[in-house]
Amino acid sequence: MLKTSQQTIIALKVDVDTFEGTRDGVPQLLQIFERLGIRATFYFSLGPDNSGKAIRRIFRKGFLRKMLRTRAPSMYGLRTMLYGTLLPAPNIGAQLPDLLLGVIKAGHEVGIHCWDHVRWHDYLSRFPKETTCRELDQASTIFNKIFGCRTRTTAAPGWTVTADSLEIQDSMGLAYCSDSRGYSPFIPTMNGRVFKTLQIPSTLPTMDELLGENGITLETINEKYLQLLKPGLNVHTIHAELEGNALSKTFIELLERLTELDVRFVTLDEAAAEFGGDAPVCELRMGYIEGRAMPVALQGADCERIY
């Protein structure tokens, strides 16, 4: 049983990476959230689904092990694993605009994940600044067309950032971003530069990071999540391709248990309003975490509070 001196709060961040995750996983998640009375924040990949090109990561240390440990081919489906290589890459925003619009109509918050998920995740560190700008501009254009407004928030694919990407996000006039892994909202500094857009980091590991590690199975993973929760704000990133599909039963069980414990669910926008007011300045750096083969943006431990 969860025993805390203050209420436990969870912001659900939904990363939607692929065409099939958008088409099939998002409607399933909307049904789950409606039944349980939960509002979440959805981040959409809006351009081509080039998921098949991720096979190039096989040469990175730990990537093949992760694919086998999480049974990725069966989780994501064969077509997704071939998009952009043997199969043409479908354009998510252009082909599924009504489905995306349905998310905001259902009362959830929406934001930009990216234009091309694989391209950003794998090559951002090599991009010249104008390429990074173009990726976000393309995503912003289709977002504006679908939703009739500018986005207030973005979340980088694979928690992958550079100082250039943070600078460009600052120029977009965003309310906040969720590009990082950490423990509490903060203002990022990177490469000696202080940026202005609030970061709301994911505080909990994702299901694909936990499964198969340290003996964790689908039968025990929810107990692990209950152990990891802390009083105050917790940010849990889920994926439409997993929790909205192959892992939906396990995810529903987790939400039901959390509801029984009187956990309060909020959107990231609500979290920013409640917890972002006196955010400290913290270093943001790329580094490795357990269960993930590629580096992610990590909140530093030493922070300077703004007053």
N, C-alpha and C positions, 0 to 999 in steps of 0.2 A: 504494500500500500504506500502511496506517495504521502509523505508528511513534510510539509513546508510551512515556514512562518509567513510566507506571502504567496499569493496565488501564482500558479504556474500558467504562463501564457505561451501559446504556440502560434507563430506565423507560418502558414504553409505557402511555400514558394514552388510553383509548378513550372519546371523547365520542359518546353515542348521542342524537341530536337529535330523530328523527322516528319515526313509526309504522312506515313501511316500512324504515327503517334498522334498527329493532329486529327486525322480523319476518324480513327477508331478509339484512341485513348482518351481524348478530350471529352467526347460525349459520355463515356463511361464515368469519368471523374465528375462531370456535372451532375449526373444522376446520384452518385454517392454523396456529394456535398449537399445536394438539395434534400436528400432523405435525412441527413444528420444536421441540417441547418447551419452549415459551415460556409464561410466565404474565404476565398483564397486569392493569391496573386499569380496570374499566368504570364509567362514570358514566351513569346513566339519567335521561332525561326521563320523568316518571311520570304526567303528566296529559294534557290535550288537545293534540293535534298541530294547531296553528294556523299551520302553515308558510305557507299562502297569504296570510296577513296581512302577511308580510314584504315584500310588494310595495310597502307604504308607504315602504320605505327607498329607493325609486327616486329620491326627491327629495334624498337625501343625496349629497354630492359623492363620486364614485368608485364608488358602488354599482353602477350600470348597467355601467360598464366592467368591474368585477370579474365580474359575472354573465356577460358576453360572453366575457371572457378565460378563465374556467374552464368555460364551456359548462354552466352550472348547470342549465338545464332538462333537458338530456339526462342529467346526472349524477344528479340527484335524482328525476327522473320527473315526469310530468304530474300524477298524482293528488296527490303531495305538494305540488306548487305550487298546488293548488286547495283543499287542506284548510283548513277554517275560513272559506272564502269561498263558492265555488260548490259545494263538497262539505262535508258535516258533518265536524267535527273528531273523529277517533277518539280514544278514551281509552287511552293506551298501557299503563299499569299494570293497569287493569281488564281489558283485552282480551288481554294477553299475559303473565299472571303466570307460567305454567309455563316459558315461554321465558327469562324473566329469572332464575328460580330455577335453570335449567339452567346458567347462567354460573358461579354459585358452586359448583354440583355438579361442574363441570369443573375446579375448582381455582383459579379466578381471584378477584380481589378486586372488590367492588362498592361503589358509593357513589351519592349523590344528585347529579344534574346540576341538576334543577329540577322544578317542577310544569308550568309553561307556558313553553316555551323562548322563543318570540317575545315574549311579554309581559314577561318578565324582561329580555331583551336590549335591547328597545326602550324600556322605560319605567321601569326601576329607579331612575334618577336623579330621577324625579318621584314615586316612591312615598312616601307617609307611612310611618313606621316600622311601623305595624300591618299595612299591606299587605305589606310585605317579610316580616314575621313569618308572615303567613297563607300566603304562597307556600311558604315552607320547611316550615311545619307540615303543609300538605296533602301535600307530597311525603314528609315523614317518616312520616305516617300510613299511606300506601299501601306505603312501603318496609317498615315494621314488619310490616304484614299479609302481605306476600309472603315476606319473608326470616325473619320471626320474631325479629328483633332490631333494635336501633337502629343507624343508620349510624355509622361511625367517620370518615367523610370526605365532603366535598362539593366540587364544582367548578362555578363559576358559568358560565352560558351566555355565550359570547362574551367570556370573561374580563372580565365587567362587574361591578363592585362599588361599594358606597358604605360610608361609615363605619357606617351602620345595619346593613347586611348583615354586615359583619365582627363587629359587636357581637352580633348574633343568633347567628351561628355560634359565637362564644365561649360563649354560653349553652347550646349544644347538647352541650358536653362532647366535642368532636371530637378525634381524635388529630392531624389535620392537614387542611389544605385545599389545593386546587390551582386557585386562581382567577386566577393572574397569569402574566405573561411576565417572564423575567429570566434569572439566571445561576446561582443557588445557593439552597438553603433559607434562609429568614429569618423573623423575627418582624415583622409589619407595623405601621407607624404611619401614620395617615391623619388629616388635618385636626387635627393636634396631639394625637391620642389614640393610645396604644399598646395593641395588642391582644395576646392570649395564644396564639392558635392558630397553629401553625407553617404557613407557606406553602411549598409545593414548586412553584416556577414551571416552566412549560414553557420550555425553553431553545432549542428548535429551531423554525424556521418550519414551518407546516403545508403540505401539498401544494398546497392551493388558494391559498395565499399566494405560492408560488413559480412555479407553472405560468403560462407566458405572460409572466412578468416577466424582463427582462434576457436574453431569448432562451432561457429554460429550457423544455424540452419533456419529454414522457414518456420520451424516449430519453436525456436528459441529467440528469434530476432526481436520480437515485440517486448519480451522481458528485458532485453538489452536496452531498448529505447527507453523503457520506464526507468531503468537504472541511470541512464544518462541525463534525464531531464533535471533541470535546476529551477529554483524559484525565480520569478521574473521572466524575461523574454528568452524564448528558444526559437530559433529559425530552422525549419526543417525543409530541405529541398527534396522534392520528389520528381519523378519523370513520368510524363504521360505514357511513354512506351513501356514502363514497368508497372508502376502502381495503378495505371489506368488500363492495364492489360494482364500480362502473365502473373503479376503479383497483387492483383486487385483484392483477392480474398484476404490475404495477409494484411494489406493496408486497411481494409474495412475493419478487421478485428482490432487493429491498433487504434483506429479512430473511436470505435465503440468503447474500448477500455479507457481511453483518455476522457471521453464524455462522462463515463461513470465516475471518474476521479474529479469532475468539475473543473477540468482544464478550460481556460478561456481561449478561444480561437480568434485571431485578428488577421487582417490583411497587412501587407508590408507598409502600406500607406498609413494605416492606423498605428503600426509599430513606430514609424518615423515620427509621427506626431507625439506619441506618448514617451518615447525613449531617446529621441534624437536632439532634444533641446540644448543639452549641455555636453554634447559629444566631445571627447578629447581628440587631440591630434595623435595619430599612431602611424608608425612606419608600415608600409605595405611592400611586401617582397614576394617573389616567386620562389616556391620551395615544394618539397615533397611531403605527402602525408600517407599514412598506412592505408592500403587498399586501393590506391590510385596510381596508375603507371606514369602519368605525366604531371608536371609541376602545376601548382595552383597558387593563387594570390593569398598570402597569409598575413593576418593582422599581427603586428609586433606586440611584444609584451610591455615594452616601455612606452607609456603614453603621457602626453602633456595636456592637462585639461584646460579648456578655454573658458574664461569667465567674462 
